[in-house]
């Protein structure tokens, strides 16, 4: 996680929020590094592909949250 903190200090705050998801009532049990990698991948993809509103369904489906 130190690499993520080096990229941007705000990632420490994001990690605190992520850790709250491991508590009740949520109980999400995911590896923080994997989650941060996925978030960075998806946001970078989103930034460079310049999707339209019509592409949002594809993006949400890819992350496992179809709208």
PDB file of N, CA, C and O in Angstrom:
ATOM      1  N   UNK A   1       0.819  -1.195   0.000  1.00  0.00           N
ATOM      2  CA  UNK A   1       0.000   0.000   0.000  1.00  0.00           C
ATOM      3  C   UNK A   1       0.861   1.256   0.000  1.00  0.00           C
ATOM      4  O   UNK A   1       0.394   2.325  -0.391  1.00  0.00           O
ATOM      5  N   UNK A   2       2.097   1.140   0.429  1.00  0.00           N
ATOM      6  CA  UNK A   2       2.972   2.317   0.462  1.00  0.00           C
ATOM      7  C   UNK A   2       3.095   2.981  -0.901  1.00  0.00           C
ATOM      8  O   UNK A   2       3.187   4.205  -0.992  1.00  0.00           O
ATOM      9  N   UNK A   3       3.096   2.177  -1.963  1.00  0.00           N
ATOM     10  CA  UNK A   3       3.177   2.748  -3.313  1.00  0.00           C
ATOM     11  C   UNK A   3       1.967   3.623  -3.609  1.00  0.00           C
ATOM     12  O   UNK A   3       2.099   4.675  -4.235  1.00  0.00           O
ATOM     13  N   UNK A   4       0.794   3.198  -3.166  1.00  0.00           N
ATOM     14  CA  UNK A   4      -0.410   4.000  -3.378  1.00  0.00           C
ATOM     15  C   UNK A   4      -0.359   5.290  -2.577  1.00  0.00           C
ATOM     16  O   UNK A   4      -0.827   6.329  -3.042  1.00  0.00           O
ATOM     17  N   UNK A   5       0.202   5.232  -1.384  1.00  0.00           N
ATOM     18  CA  UNK A   5       0.323   6.439  -0.572  1.00  0.00           C
ATOM     19  C   UNK A   5       1.309   7.412  -1.198  1.00  0.00           C
ATOM     20  O   UNK A   5       1.143   8.627  -1.090  1.00  0.00           O
ATOM     21  N   UNK A   6       2.335   6.880  -1.853  1.00  0.00           N
ATOM     22  CA  UNK A   6       3.326   7.719  -2.518  1.00  0.00           C
ATOM     23  C   UNK A   6       2.707   8.411  -3.734  1.00  0.00           C
ATOM     24  O   UNK A   6       3.008   9.573  -4.009  1.00  0.00           O
ATOM     25  N   UNK A   7       1.849   7.704  -4.454  1.00  0.00           N
ATOM     26  CA  UNK A   7       1.191   8.280  -5.632  1.00  0.00           C
ATOM     27  C   UNK A   7       0.383   9.509  -5.230  1.00  0.00           C
ATOM     28  O   UNK A   7       0.454  10.557  -5.872  1.00  0.00           O
ATOM     29  N   UNK A   8      -0.386   9.357  -4.155  1.00  0.00           N
ATOM     30  CA  UNK A   8      -1.220  10.461  -3.700  1.00  0.00           C
ATOM     31  C   UNK A   8      -1.582  10.218  -2.231  1.00  0.00           C
ATOM     32  O   UNK A   8      -2.167   9.186  -1.903  1.00  0.00           O
ATOM     33  N   UNK A   9      -1.246  11.145  -1.364  1.00  0.00           N
ATOM     34  CA  UNK A   9      -1.539  10.963   0.059  1.00  0.00           C
ATOM     35  C   UNK A   9      -3.023  10.754   0.371  1.00  0.00           C
ATOM     36  O   UNK A   9      -3.354  10.170   1.402  1.00  0.00           O
ATOM     37  N   UNK A  10      -3.913  11.217  -0.497  1.00  0.00           N
ATOM     38  CA  UNK A  10      -5.349  11.039  -0.243  1.00  0.00           C
ATOM     39  C   UNK A  10      -5.710   9.553  -0.226  1.00  0.00           C
ATOM     40  O   UNK A  10      -6.764   9.180   0.290  1.00  0.00           O
ATOM     41  N   UNK A  11      -4.854   8.712  -0.780  1.00  0.00           N
ATOM     42  CA  UNK A  11      -5.127   7.278  -0.762  1.00  0.00           C
ATOM     43  C   UNK A  11      -5.160   6.715   0.656  1.00  0.00           C
ATOM     44  O   UNK A  11      -5.787   5.682   0.893  1.00  0.00           O
ATOM     45  N   UNK A  12      -4.497   7.374   1.599  1.00  0.00           N
ATOM     46  CA  UNK A  12      -4.596   6.941   3.005  1.00  0.00           C
ATOM     47  C   UNK A  12      -6.042   7.095   3.486  1.00  0.00           C
ATOM     48  O   UNK A  12      -6.568   6.240   4.197  1.00  0.00           O
ATOM     49  N   UNK A  13      -6.666   8.194   3.086  1.00  0.00           N
ATOM     50  CA  UNK A  13      -8.070   8.412   3.455  1.00  0.00           C
ATOM     51  C   UNK A  13      -8.967   7.381   2.778  1.00  0.00           C
ATOM     52  O   UNK A  13      -9.901   6.867   3.394  1.00  0.00           O
ATOM     53  N   UNK A  14      -8.687   7.082   1.520  1.00  0.00           N
ATOM     54  CA  UNK A  14      -9.468   6.063   0.814  1.00  0.00           C
ATOM     55  C   UNK A  14      -9.326   4.704   1.492  1.00  0.00           C
ATOM     56  O   UNK A  14     -10.294   3.949   1.579  1.00  0.00           O
ATOM     57  N   UNK A  15      -8.121   4.391   1.973  1.00  0.00           N
ATOM     58  CA  UNK A  15      -7.899   3.121   2.657  1.00  0.00           C
ATOM     59  C   UNK A  15      -8.708   3.067   3.949  1.00  0.00           C
ATOM     60  O   UNK A  15      -9.252   2.018   4.295  1.00  0.00           O
ATOM     61  N   UNK A  16      -8.788   4.173   4.655  1.00  0.00           N
ATOM     62  CA  UNK A  16      -9.590   4.203   5.879  1.00  0.00           C
ATOM     63  C   UNK A  16     -11.063   3.905   5.576  1.00  0.00           C
ATOM     64  O   UNK A  16     -11.719   3.165   6.309  1.00  0.00           O
ATOM     65  N   UNK A  17     -11.565   4.485   4.500  1.00  0.00           N
ATOM     66  CA  UNK A  17     -12.953   4.221   4.094  1.00  0.00           C
ATOM     67  C   UNK A  17     -13.100   2.753   3.706  1.00  0.00           C
ATOM     68  O   UNK A  17     -14.060   2.093   4.106  1.00  0.00           O
ATOM     69  N   UNK A  18     -12.149   2.244   2.928  1.00  0.00           N
ATOM     70  CA  UNK A  18     -12.184   0.842   2.522  1.00  0.00           C
ATOM     71  C   UNK A  18     -12.180  -0.073   3.746  1.00  0.00           C
ATOM     72  O   UNK A  18     -12.922  -1.055   3.781  1.00  0.00           O
ATOM     73  N   UNK A  19     -11.365   0.230   4.737  1.00  0.00           N
ATOM     74  CA  UNK A  19     -11.295  -0.590   5.949  1.00  0.00           C
ATOM     75  C   UNK A  19     -12.611  -0.579   6.718  1.00  0.00           C
ATOM     76  O   UNK A  19     -12.954  -1.564   7.373  1.00  0.00           O
ATOM     77  N   UNK A  20     -13.346   0.519   6.645  1.00  0.00           N
ATOM     78  CA  UNK A  20     -14.660   0.585   7.293  1.00  0.00           C
ATOM     79  C   UNK A  20     -15.618  -0.426   6.677  1.00  0.00           C
ATOM     80  O   UNK A  20     -16.529  -0.907   7.351  1.00  0.00           O
ATOM     81  N   UNK A  21     -15.419  -0.753   5.397  1.00  0.00           N
ATOM     82  CA  UNK A  21     -16.286  -1.727   4.728  1.00  0.00           C
ATOM     83  C   UNK A  21     -16.073  -3.134   5.268  1.00  0.00           C
ATOM     84  O   UNK A  21     -16.923  -4.005   5.081  1.00  0.00           O
ATOM     85  N   UNK A  22     -14.945  -3.364   5.935  1.00  0.00           N
ATOM     86  CA  UNK A  22     -14.695  -4.671   6.543  1.00  0.00           C
ATOM     87  C   UNK A  22     -15.439  -4.836   7.864  1.00  0.00           C
ATOM     88  O   UNK A  22     -15.531  -5.941   8.399  1.00  0.00           O
ATOM     89  N   UNK A  23     -15.964  -3.745   8.380  1.00  0.00           N
ATOM     90  CA  UNK A  23     -16.681  -3.779   9.649  1.00  0.00           C
ATOM     91  C   UNK A  23     -18.163  -4.047   9.401  1.00  0.00           C
ATOM     92  O   UNK A  23     -18.648  -3.982   8.272  1.00  0.00           O
ATOM     93  N   UNK A  24     -18.858  -4.346  10.480  1.00  0.00           N
ATOM     94  CA  UNK A  24     -20.308  -4.546  10.379  1.00  0.00           C
ATOM     95  C   UNK A  24     -20.971  -3.201  10.091  1.00  0.00           C
ATOM     96  O   UNK A  24     -20.480  -2.185  10.583  1.00  0.00           O
ATOM     97  N   UNK A  25     -22.022  -3.142   9.347  1.00  0.00           N
ATOM     98  CA  UNK A  25     -22.827  -4.241   8.834  1.00  0.00           C
ATOM     99  C   UNK A  25     -22.371  -4.750   7.465  1.00  0.00           C
ATOM    100  O   UNK A  25     -22.996  -5.652   6.909  1.00  0.00           O
ATOM    101  N   UNK A  26     -21.297  -4.189   6.916  1.00  0.00           N
ATOM    102  CA  UNK A  26     -20.908  -4.523   5.545  1.00  0.00           C
ATOM    103  C   UNK A  26     -20.196  -5.865   5.451  1.00  0.00           C
ATOM    104  O   UNK A  26     -20.651  -6.755   4.732  1.00  0.00           O
ATOM    105  N   UNK A  27     -19.097  -6.020   6.160  1.00  0.00           N
ATOM    106  CA  UNK A  27     -18.365  -7.274   6.162  1.00  0.00           C
ATOM    107  C   UNK A  27     -17.718  -7.639   4.836  1.00  0.00           C
ATOM    108  O   UNK A  27     -17.614  -8.820   4.506  1.00  0.00           O
ATOM    109  N   UNK A  28     -17.284  -6.647   4.074  1.00  0.00           N
ATOM    110  CA  UNK A  28     -16.616  -6.899   2.794  1.00  0.00           C
ATOM    111  C   UNK A  28     -15.206  -7.395   3.080  1.00  0.00           C
ATOM    112  O   UNK A  28     -14.454  -6.741   3.802  1.00  0.00           O
ATOM    113  N   UNK A  29     -14.846  -8.530   2.528  1.00  0.00           N
ATOM    114  CA  UNK A  29     -13.522  -9.116   2.762  1.00  0.00           C
ATOM    115  C   UNK A  29     -12.762  -9.195   1.441  1.00  0.00           C
ATOM    116  O   UNK A  29     -12.750 -10.234   0.781  1.00  0.00           O
ATOM    117  N   UNK A  30     -12.136  -8.099   1.070  1.00  0.00           N
ATOM    118  CA  UNK A  30     -11.358  -8.037  -0.167  1.00  0.00           C
ATOM    119  C   UNK A  30      -9.953  -7.542   0.149  1.00  0.00           C
ATOM    120  O   UNK A  30      -9.744  -6.789   1.100  1.00  0.00           O
ATOM    121  N   UNK A  31      -9.002  -7.972  -0.655  1.00  0.00           N
ATOM    122  CA  UNK A  31      -7.618  -7.533  -0.499  1.00  0.00           C
ATOM    123  C   UNK A  31      -7.497  -6.076  -0.942  1.00  0.00           C
ATOM    124  O   UNK A  31      -7.871  -5.735  -2.064  1.00  0.00           O
ATOM    125  N   UNK A  32      -6.981  -5.229  -0.075  1.00  0.00           N
ATOM    126  CA  UNK A  32      -6.898  -3.794  -0.355  1.00  0.00           C
ATOM    127  C   UNK A  32      -6.055  -3.495  -1.583  1.00  0.00           C
ATOM    128  O   UNK A  32      -6.429  -2.638  -2.384  1.00  0.00           O
ATOM    129  N   UNK A  33      -4.935  -4.173  -1.754  1.00  0.00           N
ATOM    130  CA  UNK A  33      -4.076  -3.905  -2.911  1.00  0.00           C
ATOM    131  C   UNK A  33      -4.801  -4.254  -4.206  1.00  0.00           C
ATOM    132  O   UNK A  33      -4.708  -3.514  -5.186  1.00  0.00           O
ATOM    133  N   UNK A  34      -5.519  -5.371  -4.220  1.00  0.00           N
ATOM    134  CA  UNK A  34      -6.270  -5.752  -5.424  1.00  0.00           C
ATOM    135  C   UNK A  34      -7.359  -4.733  -5.741  1.00  0.00           C
ATOM    136  O   UNK A  34      -7.578  -4.385  -6.901  1.00  0.00           O
ATOM    137  N   UNK A  35      -8.035  -4.263  -4.705  1.00  0.00           N
ATOM    138  CA  UNK A  35      -9.087  -3.262  -4.913  1.00  0.00           C
ATOM    139  C   UNK A  35      -8.492  -1.965  -5.452  1.00  0.00           C
ATOM    140  O   UNK A  35      -9.019  -1.398  -6.409  1.00  0.00           O
ATOM    141  N   UNK A  36      -7.412  -1.490  -4.858  1.00  0.00           N
ATOM    142  CA  UNK A  36      -6.789  -0.252  -5.321  1.00  0.00           C
ATOM    143  C   UNK A  36      -6.272  -0.408  -6.750  1.00  0.00           C
ATOM    144  O   UNK A  36      -6.400   0.515  -7.554  1.00  0.00           O
ATOM    145  N   UNK A  37      -5.691  -1.559  -7.077  1.00  0.00           N
ATOM    146  CA  UNK A  37      -5.238  -1.792  -8.453  1.00  0.00           C
ATOM    147  C   UNK A  37      -6.404  -1.711  -9.430  1.00  0.00           C
ATOM    148  O   UNK A  37      -6.292  -1.096 -10.491  1.00  0.00           O
ATOM    149  N   UNK A  38      -7.507  -2.327  -9.074  1.00  0.00           N
ATOM    150  CA  UNK A  38      -8.678  -2.315  -9.954  1.00  0.00           C
ATOM    151  C   UNK A  38      -9.243  -0.909 -10.106  1.00  0.00           C
ATOM    152  O   UNK A  38      -9.614  -0.498 -11.205  1.00  0.00           O
ATOM    153  N   UNK A  39      -9.305  -0.178  -9.004  1.00  0.00           N
ATOM    154  CA  UNK A  39      -9.817   1.198  -9.062  1.00  0.00           C
ATOM    155  C   UNK A  39      -8.931   2.052  -9.967  1.00  0.00           C
ATOM    156  O   UNK A  39      -9.436   2.814 -10.792  1.00  0.00           O
ATOM    157  N   UNK A  40      -7.626   1.928  -9.815  1.00  0.00           N
ATOM    158  CA  UNK A  40      -6.722   2.708 -10.660  1.00  0.00           C
ATOM    159  C   UNK A  40      -6.830   2.293 -12.120  1.00  0.00           C
ATOM    160  O   UNK A  40      -6.784   3.137 -13.015  1.00  0.00           O
ATOM    161  N   UNK A  41      -6.973   1.000 -12.359  1.00  0.00           N
ATOM    162  CA  UNK A  41      -7.135   0.525 -13.738  1.00  0.00           C
ATOM    163  C   UNK A  41      -8.407   1.107 -14.358  1.00  0.00           C
ATOM    164  O   UNK A  41      -8.374   1.643 -15.466  1.00  0.00           O
ATOM    165  N   UNK A  42      -9.511   0.998 -13.646  1.00  0.00           N
ATOM    166  CA  UNK A  42     -10.792   1.461 -14.190  1.00  0.00           C
ATOM    167  C   UNK A  42     -10.818   2.976 -14.384  1.00  0.00           C
ATOM    168  O   UNK A  42     -11.327   3.458 -15.395  1.00  0.00           O
ATOM    169  N   UNK A  43     -10.278   3.725 -13.436  1.00  0.00           N
ATOM    170  CA  UNK A  43     -10.293   5.182 -13.602  1.00  0.00           C
ATOM    171  C   UNK A  43      -9.364   5.634 -14.724  1.00  0.00           C
ATOM    172  O   UNK A  43      -9.673   6.581 -15.446  1.00  0.00           O
ATOM    173  N   UNK A  44      -8.229   4.959 -14.870  1.00  0.00           N
ATOM    174  CA  UNK A  44      -7.327   5.287 -15.979  1.00  0.00           C
ATOM    175  C   UNK A  44      -7.982   4.962 -17.309  1.00  0.00           C
ATOM    176  O   UNK A  44      -7.914   5.751 -18.251  1.00  0.00           O
ATOM    177  N   UNK A  45      -8.608   3.817 -17.384  1.00  0.00           N
ATOM    178  CA  UNK A  45      -9.327   3.417 -18.602  1.00  0.00           C
ATOM    179  C   UNK A  45     -10.406   4.449 -18.931  1.00  0.00           C
ATOM    180  O   UNK A  45     -10.525   4.896 -20.072  1.00  0.00           O
ATOM    181  N   UNK A  46     -11.177   4.813 -17.931  1.00  0.00           N
ATOM    182  CA  UNK A  46     -12.252   5.791 -18.106  1.00  0.00           C
ATOM    183  C   UNK A  46     -11.698   7.127 -18.602  1.00  0.00           C
ATOM    184  O   UNK A  46     -12.265   7.755 -19.495  1.00  0.00           O
ATOM    185  N   UNK A  47     -10.592   7.545 -18.013  1.00  0.00           N
ATOM    186  CA  UNK A  47      -9.981   8.823 -18.365  1.00  0.00           C
ATOM    187  C   UNK A  47      -9.525   8.843 -19.819  1.00  0.00           C
ATOM    188  O   UNK A  47      -9.761   9.823 -20.525  1.00  0.00           O
ATOM    189  N   UNK A  48      -8.882   7.786 -20.270  1.00  0.00           N
ATOM    190  CA  UNK A  48      -8.305   7.781 -21.605  1.00  0.00           C
ATOM    191  C   UNK A  48      -9.289   7.390 -22.700  1.00  0.00           C
ATOM    192  O   UNK A  48      -9.084   7.759 -23.857  1.00  0.00           O
ATOM    193  N   UNK A  49     -10.335   6.665 -22.378  1.00  0.00           N
ATOM    194  CA  UNK A  49     -11.288   6.245 -23.406  1.00  0.00           C
ATOM    195  C   UNK A  49     -12.377   7.273 -23.669  1.00  0.00           C
ATOM    196  O   UNK A  49     -13.059   7.194 -24.691  1.00  0.00           O
ATOM    197  N   UNK A  50     -12.555   8.226 -22.780  1.00  0.00           N
ATOM    198  CA  UNK A  50     -13.577   9.269 -22.944  1.00  0.00           C
ATOM    199  C   UNK A  50     -14.943   8.679 -23.285  1.00  0.00           C
ATOM    200  O   UNK A  50     -15.505   8.984 -24.337  1.00  0.00           O
ATOM    201  N   UNK A  51     -15.476   7.843 -22.408  1.00  0.00           N
ATOM    202  CA  UNK A  51     -16.755   7.204 -22.722  1.00  0.00           C
ATOM    203  C   UNK A  51     -17.912   8.196 -22.708  1.00  0.00           C
ATOM    204  O   UNK A  51     -17.857   9.250 -22.075  1.00  0.00           O
ATOM    205  N   UNK A  52     -18.944   7.819 -23.422  1.00  0.00           N
ATOM    206  CA  UNK A  52     -20.180   8.607 -23.416  1.00  0.00           C
ATOM    207  C   UNK A  52     -21.128   7.960 -22.415  1.00  0.00           C
ATOM    208  O   UNK A  52     -20.834   6.901 -21.860  1.00  0.00           O
ATOM    209  N   UNK A  53     -22.245   8.593 -22.197  1.00  0.00           N
ATOM    210  CA  UNK A  53     -23.238   8.040 -21.271  1.00  0.00           C
ATOM    211  C   UNK A  53     -23.702   6.667 -21.732  1.00  0.00           C
ATOM    212  O   UNK A  53     -24.129   5.850 -20.916  1.00  0.00           O
ATOM    213  N   UNK A  54     -23.622   6.409 -23.026  1.00  0.00           N
ATOM    214  CA  UNK A  54     -24.061   5.126 -23.565  1.00  0.00           C
ATOM    215  C   UNK A  54     -23.077   4.002 -23.231  1.00  0.00           C
ATOM    216  O   UNK A  54     -23.428   2.826 -23.335  1.00  0.00           O
ATOM    217  N   UNK A  55     -21.870   4.343 -22.840  1.00  0.00           N
ATOM    218  CA  UNK A  55     -20.858   3.357 -22.483  1.00  0.00           C
ATOM    219  C   UNK A  55     -20.888   2.971 -21.010  1.00  0.00           C
ATOM    220  O   UNK A  55     -20.236   2.003 -20.620  1.00  0.00           O
ATOM    221  N   UNK A  56     -21.617   3.693 -20.195  1.00  0.00           N
ATOM    222  CA  UNK A  56     -21.590   3.470 -18.756  1.00  0.00           C
ATOM    223  C   UNK A  56     -22.041   2.061 -18.377  1.00  0.00           C
ATOM    224  O   UNK A  56     -21.512   1.472 -17.434  1.00  0.00           O
ATOM    225  N   UNK A  57     -23.005   1.526 -19.098  1.00  0.00           N
ATOM    226  CA  UNK A  57     -23.480   0.175 -18.799  1.00  0.00           C
ATOM    227  C   UNK A  57     -22.328  -0.822 -18.934  1.00  0.00           C
ATOM    228  O   UNK A  57     -22.168  -1.701 -18.086  1.00  0.00           O
ATOM    229  N   UNK A  58     -21.535  -0.693 -19.982  1.00  0.00           N
ATOM    230  CA  UNK A  58     -20.389  -1.582 -20.188  1.00  0.00           C
ATOM    231  C   UNK A  58     -19.386  -1.459 -19.040  1.00  0.00           C
ATOM    232  O   UNK A  58     -18.870  -2.463 -18.550  1.00  0.00           O
ATOM    233  N   UNK A  59     -19.118  -0.244 -18.621  1.00  0.00           N
ATOM    234  CA  UNK A  59     -18.181  -0.014 -17.516  1.00  0.00           C
ATOM    235  C   UNK A  59     -18.705  -0.636 -16.219  1.00  0.00           C
ATOM    236  O   UNK A  59     -17.965  -1.321 -15.513  1.00  0.00           O
ATOM    237  N   UNK A  60     -19.956  -0.400 -15.915  1.00  0.00           N
ATOM    238  CA  UNK A  60     -20.509  -0.937 -14.674  1.00  0.00           C
ATOM    239  C   UNK A  60     -20.573  -2.463 -14.713  1.00  0.00           C
ATOM    240  O   UNK A  60     -20.368  -3.116 -13.690  1.00  0.00           O
ATOM    241  N   UNK A  61     -20.852  -3.027 -15.870  1.00  0.00           N
ATOM    242  CA  UNK A  61     -20.878  -4.486 -16.006  1.00  0.00           C
ATOM    243  C   UNK A  61     -19.490  -5.065 -15.778  1.00  0.00           C
ATOM    244  O   UNK A  61     -19.348  -6.105 -15.135  1.00  0.00           O
ATOM    245  N   UNK A  62     -18.462  -4.397 -16.302  1.00  0.00           N
ATOM    246  CA  UNK A  62     -17.090  -4.879 -16.161  1.00  0.00           C
ATOM    247  C   UNK A  62     -16.648  -4.933 -14.707  1.00  0.00           C
ATOM    248  O   UNK A  62     -15.907  -5.839 -14.324  1.00  0.00           O
ATOM    249  N   UNK A  63     -17.085  -3.989 -13.895  1.00  0.00           N
ATOM    250  CA  UNK A  63     -16.681  -3.997 -12.478  1.00  0.00           C
ATOM    251  C   UNK A  63     -17.614  -4.848 -11.617  1.00  0.00           C
ATOM    252  O   UNK A  63     -17.444  -4.933 -10.400  1.00  0.00           O
ATOM    253  N   UNK A  64     -18.600  -5.475 -12.258  1.00  0.00           N
ATOM    254  CA  UNK A  64     -19.474  -6.377 -11.527  1.00  0.00           C
ATOM    255  C   UNK A  64     -20.639  -5.703 -10.851  1.00  0.00           C
ATOM    256  O   UNK A  64     -21.188  -6.212  -9.874  1.00  0.00           O
ATOM    257  N   UNK A  65     -21.014  -4.552 -11.379  1.00  0.00           N
ATOM    258  CA  UNK A  65     -22.120  -3.802 -10.790  1.00  0.00           C
ATOM    259  C   UNK A  65     -23.034  -3.284 -11.901  1.00  0.00           C
ATOM    260  O   UNK A  65     -23.142  -2.076 -12.110  1.00  0.00           O
ATOM    261  N   UNK A  66     -23.694  -4.208 -12.614  1.00  0.00           N
ATOM    262  CA  UNK A  66     -24.518  -3.759 -13.748  1.00  0.00           C
ATOM    263  C   UNK A  66     -25.643  -2.821 -13.308  1.00  0.00           C
ATOM    264  O   UNK A  66     -26.301  -3.036 -12.290  1.00  0.00           O
ATOM    265  N   UNK A  67     -25.835  -1.792 -14.098  1.00  0.00           N
ATOM    266  CA  UNK A  67     -26.910  -0.831 -13.794  1.00  0.00           C
ATOM    267  C   UNK A  67     -28.078  -1.064 -14.716  1.00  0.00           C
ATOM    268  O   UNK A  67     -29.085  -0.362 -14.625  1.00  0.00           O
TER     269      UNK A  67
END
